[in-house]
């Protein structure tokens, strides 16, 4: 009996050194991504990192690089940028640095338990894990110009094989002397270039940004490949529910830019949102992000604060009821805070 008891007893776990605990903590930091339930899941539905637009008080290159590195440590795996943001190169360097840092820090000389963790750490963050979206600026629209701009973005981002997502930033020029025929031709040629790039395997997904319903209908009537994504301003005070519903019915994933309405004080102090914030012991931004995820919309949020990046990302461990979703839907005021693309003919 004594021998049987001995054989059934659990082995004493090894004592980890402070160095080993540090590396296991690093492993957790890069891997611990709050799960989104299958009920919420769409095409890579997650909380995205926004990088528009670097502050001029500090070096934009350093600021964006620090922001992306902090976000990757938190667990963000979708980064939104654009050629016009002038930060693609710093984003590419930040991603490469994060991958190299994991490789440098992963070797651990210790017992089999940590050796197993070392094997996981070697796969901790692959460059292919980080999905980057960029955009074609309206000055670069047109077939040849789009291909050239796409190549420059890939070079800046240091993407050798295939970019995850490229969007048309605006549906045409936004100057006061617009030509409807010229803008329509630019939209058509630019989209044809993106279609060809996708068919050639240069980009995995293509889409548009700041398109309104008439721009979307025009595109869907003539395209060879439907857009995978449409990015638009969406927040509780400006929900664009008709356009969102139209796009989702077409199988197009919707991404929300400015989900916090550029920090609009009235929105962040809204009584309905504060009530839900108190109930779930979450911040108002977390409630908004959770609402978007449950509406199958990918929120793109930005913050220069590491703590806020962490807070925004931790918006998936609670769930709003249908009644609460409806309460937030009722807040719509048609209050746009960004440029109105209806002005583009």
Secondary structure, DSSP 4 states (H G I P E B T S, - for coil): -HHHHHHHSPPPPPPPPHHHHHHHHHHHHHH--PPPPTTT--SS--PEEE-----TTS-HHHHHHHHHHHHHHHT--EEE--GGGT-HHHHHHHHHHHHHHHHHH----S-HHHHHHHHHHHTS--GGGSEEEEEE-GGG-SHHHHHHHHHHHHHHHT-SS-EEEEEESSSS--SSS--HHHHHHHHHHHHHHHHHHHHTTSEEEEEEES--HHHHHHHHHH-SS--SEEEEE-BTTB--HHHHHHHHHTTPEEEEESTTGGG-HHHHT-HHHHHHHHHHT--HHHHHHHHHHHTTEEEEE--S-HHHHHHHH--SSS---HHHHHHHHTT------S--GGG--
